[in-house]
Amino acid sequence: MTVLSESAIEYLLAFADDEHLMGQRYTEWIGVAPFLEEDLALASIGQDELGHAAMLYAIVAGDDDSAIDRLALLRDADDYRSSWLVEAEFPGWEHTLVRHWLYDAAEELRWELVSGSTVPGLAAAAERAGREESYHRRHADALVDALLGVPESAERLQNALTEVLPLALGLFEAVDGEAMAISEGVATAPFESRRSLWQARVAARFNGTDLGRLPAPDQDRRRRRSPDFAPLMARMREVYNLDPSAVW
Amino acid sequence: MRTYEVFLKPDGRDEFRHAGSIEAPNDEVALVMARENYARRAEGSRLWLVDRARIVVGDEDFVAPNADKPHRHNDGARVAERRRRLREDGK
């Protein structure tokens, strides 16, 4: 296993934590999604995101399952580097759909930045994730497209967008080590450098939404957790805590 | 909402087979839903979706009257029996 720098690890954990919590948020819709087909689709997409998280954690921790578990589930809250967008507990499915669209539009750009990474395994992970992500975007876009054509649905989506968008801006916030990680060849450019492209896509999809004046959340370089993090992590640890020594 | 019939083609030379149906407001939503609902575990490598409203239907009244015409079922048994008899008579 290659020894990664602190900066590289910070960078990878921020990505992995986002994927991990995003995947977890999708799984919370199992059994209660608005219709059966979407129930299955969201769960399947969530499983893909959890798979991406597992690939990224494994790059940091190696193939040792208990080391991956420790990274994924057992760090102190302050040591996570997730963005508030994926931590957020939203009340409705429309928020989930809007977050799905916004997150996956950004995730595409994020994987592209590491598609030529010097970190062993990362370029291959990017290639694999890229194939899955094209389906995720198509799924989100098909639903948004259909629902924007129905007045009540369009209004609900627009209201959800107003709540979710500021958090989504925080997705682009870098960890402290990002510049160093880029100089080491972990990624080709800061995630922030892709934000204007993402914003243009958001504006095109959601009809002229103005992202210019929105305040991004105060994440303190991704070191601060939002209030929704603790209850989420408690639920995620529930099964693990039943028997930490269990082997699957 | 529309109802689509979903056909799935496994890898290789197997033909498309009916896998089930799915409801969706349009073709694109039907496709993204069918992919996860019928092919997420690699049950097939290609999908056909057919809007049920576009299927040309021959219903029972139209098709079934042919079921009670046994004279149309020529399994060749009587001819075979006759030929066997002639063969044996000729010995």
Interface residues (C-beta under 8 A of the other chain):
Chain A: E37 E38 L40 A41 S44 I45 Y135 R138 H139 A142 L143 D145 A146
Chain B: I22 E23 A24 P25 N26 E28 V29 L31 V32 M33 R35 E36 N37 R40
